[in-house]
Amino acid sequence: MMRRTEWRRLAVEEAEPGLLIVRFNRPEARNAIDTATMEDLRDLFGPLSFTPGDLRCVVLTGTGDKAFSAGGDLKERQGMSDEAWRLQHAIAEESAYAVLNASVPVIAAVNGAAFGGGCELALCCDFILAARTATFALPEVTRGIMPGGGGTQNLPRAVGERRAKELLLTGRPFTAEEAQRWGMVNEVCEPEALMPRVMETARTICANAPVSVRQIKKAVHQGLQADLTTGLLLEVQAYERTIPTEDRREGVRAFNERRRPVFQGR
């Protein structure tokens, strides 16, 4: 999967060992998401649910400085029959769920406009860093449809029910600063500082124990869907997975030897 070279709508780069940068790569269309983009995302992220290999972190961003992604390609959808629309949207669902369910952390580096499906895909990532010039919107209601890539579920979890309803029902754009204030965006950077800051964060994650990182993500993700008692049980199960690892032994050795641990992911 990592060595595939025929991505049609994505630019995929292993920037460093274990660190993948994935870019929407249609700058001439503001990185709009067409069927080929959906299929690329599904095929790239799908295997990461269960077989991440040596991969430790993914950064998702857009090519150019204008857009992360302007959302679904409405030019491609012009004149689609109801059935064709449903079939295409099934691929969109698969791509969004593939990003959401990746077992390794996925960081969204929102470098410009993130509208519609682009905003939804950013919300499918584990957290978001954004350029100060970035803008967000879920404007589907103004086009006679509604978010269908997790927006009605992930946005309320990020900003709260009432704010999410306002944004979803009006479709109005909002700024990176507003998104940060509401809890959707973790950090706002100057445009030129965005990728250096994202890469710094990604490298920090990559340096940590891969099994621990994946189990933390799993515990948080699954625990939020359950009551507290069940969530605590899920946490213990995830914790148990780290005990027999060589990385756990290496972490203790490194602490006692006063050095940085070198984790192997096993």
Buried (B, 14 or more C-beta within 10 A) or exposed (E): BEEEEEBEBBEBEEBBEBBBBBBBBBBEBBBBBBBBBBBBBBBBBBBBBEEBEEBBBBBBBBBBEBBBBBBBBEEBBEEBEEEEEEEBBEBBBBBBBBBBBBBBBBBBBBBBBBBBBBBBBBBBBBBBBBBBBBBBBBBBBEEEBEBBBBBBEBBBBBBBEEBBBEBBEBBEBBBBEBBBEBEBBBBBBEBEBBBEBBBEBBBEBBBBBBBBBBBBBBBBBBBEEEEEEEBEEBBEEBEEBBEEBEBBEBBEEBEEEEEEBEBEBE
